Structures are given as C-alpha cells and as structure tokens.
Amino acid sequence: MTLRWADSHCHVPWKDTDPAVVIPAARAAGVERLITIGTDAETTAAAIAVARDYDNVWATVGLHPHDATQGVDTVAGFLDGSPDIVAIGECGLDYHYNHSPADVQKQAFAEQIALAKAHDLALVVHTREAWDDTLDVLAAEGMPERTVIHCFTGGAPEARRCLDLGAYLSFSGIVTFKAADDVRQAAEICPLTRLLVETDAPYLAPVPHRGKPNEPAWVALVGAAVADVKGVAAAEVAEFSWMNLEAVFLRASAGLA
C-alpha cells in the first residue's frame, strides 16, 4: 500500500532547490502536501510564488530569529488574505548563533505571534538553545491555538512543556540520527494527535541520506523512524500527520475549512 505523506516544513525553493524537480519527486514518493517556509522577505515571496504554482503546496510568511533585525514589517505586507498563505513563521528564538540580539529576537517573535492571532493563521516556531525564553514569550503573548514547534530538538521534559501549552510537535530527520536519543524520547511521548513530520529540506537529511541535500520526498523516512520509536505502523504516523497538518494549516484554506 502506498502511504500518503505530508511534509509540514520545507524550504522550496532554496538556493539550488528547483521546485520543478523536488515537488514532482515528492509526489512520486507519496508526499502529497508540502508547507514551504518563509524566513525573510525574499524567501517568503519565493514560497508564496511556489504555492501559487502548485496545488499541493502552501506557504508561510515569516522572519527567522537570525534575521530579526530586519524588522517584522519587511514580511507583514505579504499577508493579503490569500488561501496559499497558511501560517506565520518560522519565527522564534535562536541563542546558538545569536545573529540578532536576544531582545530584538523576542520583540520580532512577539510581533509575529500577534500577526498569527490577528490573521487567524497557524504559528511555526523555531527554538534553539532557548527553551525557557521561547515558552515564556509564548505564555506572555498568548500562544495561538494552532502552534507548531518545528524541528523539535528537545527531550521528553521539553516535549511535555510544549504539549501542556497545547502545541504540536514536528519531528525532522534528526530523529534518525544515532545520537538523538532525547529527540526519540520526545517522539515516544508525543500523542499521535499532536504529531507532525517534516524534512526541513534542504537541511537535516535523514539516515541513510545524511550529509546530502535533503528533499521533501524523504519525509517518509522520518515518519518511519517515528513509527519505530512509538511502536506503531508507519501507516498510523502517515495518517495522523496528514490529518494534523490539515487541522493546523489548512483549516481555512482552499475549500478545506
């Protein structure tokens, strides 16, 4: 049986990523829905263009914490009510590189939370080495009902904190990495009803493709790894992640309300 998969987070196009190649390849692999992510004005515009060209692709409008100094107003203008735009983000906090000062990151994060609520859109959160501050900002601003912690990199304690807030957890190819026991523990405790899978392509290619440019066609490898951890069939992860993606991102999109 061919399973239908949904990639909740990828970057198409990105540098040498050609939508005309990777999107048909994903379809051929059973990946029938993709959410492509904006991280600044340029990538947001490109994501929206791809979403308008392909009926199985939707876009987000976002300013990554690395680029927080550019200001949220550089991307807010893309919010035109189009059904191709289904979320705000990725946004959040990244204290690993600190390409933008922490206070500027927090402000941009808070402003994007407000945009998600004002436009009734999902929120896609990036957090790296910033769990406490990320959850504090979400709590202070009021977390949108449909919030995804993308590329989940915490362990079971962080997973419980996010789940207690009502967030969805999206797992990437990291779940296949040998040293990622903490991420596998998080996947193990995450209810299927709150679980998504993603590639974060072109980053974080899953085993056995690690080290290569990632692509949406490989999201099934992530799903299979999650299924192994949870002791369920891959078909269950495929179906729940499909339904969850629809509930989070497509509730008000293109006749799927």
N, C-alpha and C positions, 0 to 999 in steps of 0.2 A: 504494500500500500504506500502510495506517495503521500507524504505528510505536507500540509501547508504551514509555512512558517512566516513570521513577521519579524523584521529587524527594527527594533524600537529606536535605534540610534546609529546613524552612519553619516559620513561626510562625503556626499556625492553632489557635485564634483569636488575634488580636492587635488590641486597640483596636477599630476599626470593621470588622475582618475577620469576615465571617459564614460559618461552616463550611457552612451550608446553601446558600450561593451559590457559594463558591470550590471546594468539593470536587466537586460535580457539573460545574462548568465545567471543572475539570481532567480529569475522566473523559471529557468530551466532546472534549477536545483530545488524548486518548490517554495522559494521565498517570494511570496505574492504581495507583501506590503512592506514599504520602507518609509521610515521617518528620517529625512535628511536635515541636518542641523546647521543653523546659523551661529557663528561665533563673533561676527563683527559685521559691518555694513556690506563689505564685499562678499563674504560667504553667505550672508543672509539673502542678498539679491540673487546669487547663483543658485541657492537652494530653492528659492521660490520659482525661478525660471525652470528648473528641472521638474518641480512638482506640477507646473502647468503643462509641461510636455508629456508627462507620463501619468496615466490614470491610477496607478498603484503606488504613487509616491506623494507624500505630504511634507510640508516644510515647517521649520520653526524660525522665529525671529529672536536672535539673542546676541548678548555681548558677554563673551567669556571673561572670567576674572583676570586673565592675563592682560586683557585689553580694556580694563575698566576705566583707565584714564581717558579713553576716547569719549566717554560720556554716553549714557543711555539714549540721549536724543539722536545719536547717529543711527540708531536702528529703529526707534519708535515709529518713525514715519512710514515704515513698511507695513504697519498694521492698518490695512484698508478694508477689513471685513471679508477678505477672500476666503472661501472654503478650503483653499490649498494650504492656508496657514493654520496650524492646529495647536501651537504651543509657543510659550516664551522660554528662551534658553537655547544653548546651555548657559547657565549663569550660576554664580555661587562664589566660593572662596577657594583659593589655592595658595597655601603657605609654603609649598615646596620650592617654588621658583620666586615667588613674590615679584613678578614682573610689574605689578601695580601695588601701591601701598595698601596695607590691610584696611585702613579706614576708607579708602576710595573703593576697594572691593566691596566692603559692607554696604556702602551707600548705593552702588550700582546694583547689588543683589536686592536690596530693599526696594529700589525703584522698579526692578523687573518683577518682583513679587506683586507689587501694586498693579503693574500692567496686566499680569495674568488674571488678577481678580477683576480688574476693570473691563477686560475684554472677554471674560469667561473662557479663558484658554488654560490648557494644562501648563504645568511648570516643570522644566527639566533642570535638575540641579547637579552641578559639578562640585565635588568637595574633595580636597586632598590635603591631608595633614591639618585639618581644620574642623574636626567633628564638633567640638563644643561650640565654637562660634557659629558654624553653619546652622546647627539646631537652635541656638539662641536667637539668631536672626529670624528663622522661620517661625519660632514661637512668638517673638515680639511683633512681627508684622502680620501674623495670622496666615498659616500655611494654606494655600489653595487646596480645595478638595481633591483635585487631580494633580498630584505631585509625584514625580519620579526621581529617585536618587539614581542617577545614571552611572554606569560602570562601577558598580558597588565594590569598594575595596576594603571595607571594614570586616570585622569578625562578628560573631554572634551577639556580643553586647551592643555594638553599634546598630546591628540589624534590628534588635528588639527596640531600641530607642526610636528608630525611624518608623518601624511598624506601629509602635504605640502612638505616634503622631498621626498615623493614617496614610503614610507614604507607601508607594510602590517601590520595589527594588528591581533594578535592571542589571543583569549579570552579563559580563563580557567574556572574551576568550581567556581572561585571567583565571577563570575557574578551571581551566585545563592545565595551568602551569604547575609544575611539580611542587614548588614551594608555597603555593597559595592555599594552605590548609585552612587559614582563617576565613577566606572567602568561601570555601566549600562548606564550612560550618555555618556561615550565614545563609547560604543557599539551602542547606538542610532544614533550617528552622523557618524559612520563609514560606508562608502558605502559598499554595498554587494560585489562589485567588488574588494574590498581591505580587505576582512574579512576572517579570518580562525578561526577554533575552535580546542581546544586541551584539553587533560586531565592533562598533566604534571605528569602522573602516575609514581610512586605511591603516589604523593602528591596531596593535594587540591581536595579531592573527593567532587563532587557536592552534594548539598542537593537532596535527603534525605539520602545520604550515608556519609555525613560529619563526619570526625573522623575515618573513615575506610581507609585502604589502597586503593588508587584509582586504576582504571584499564581502559584500552582503551575502553572497552565495554560501558562505561558510557559517552562517548563523546556526545551521542545524547541528554543527559540531559543538557549539556552545550549549544548545538545548540538550543534546545527548549527554554531555558531561553533567549538566544539572540533573537530568533524569537519573543518572547513575548514583549521584550523591543522595538523591531523595528516595531511591529505591522504587521508582515508578517507571512506566514505559515512556519512551520518548514521545509517543503519540499524546500522552497526557500533557507533557510540557508544551508541545506544539499547540494543542488546542487551547489550553489555559492562557498561554502567552498571546495567542491570536485574539482571544476574547478580551483579555485585559488591555491589549493595545487599542482595540476598538472602543472599549469603555473609557479609557484615559484620553485618547487623542481624537477619536472620530465621532464622538457623541453628537456633535453639531455640524458634521461635515458632509457635504455632497450626498444628501439623502440618506445618511446613515444615522440620523438622530433617533 
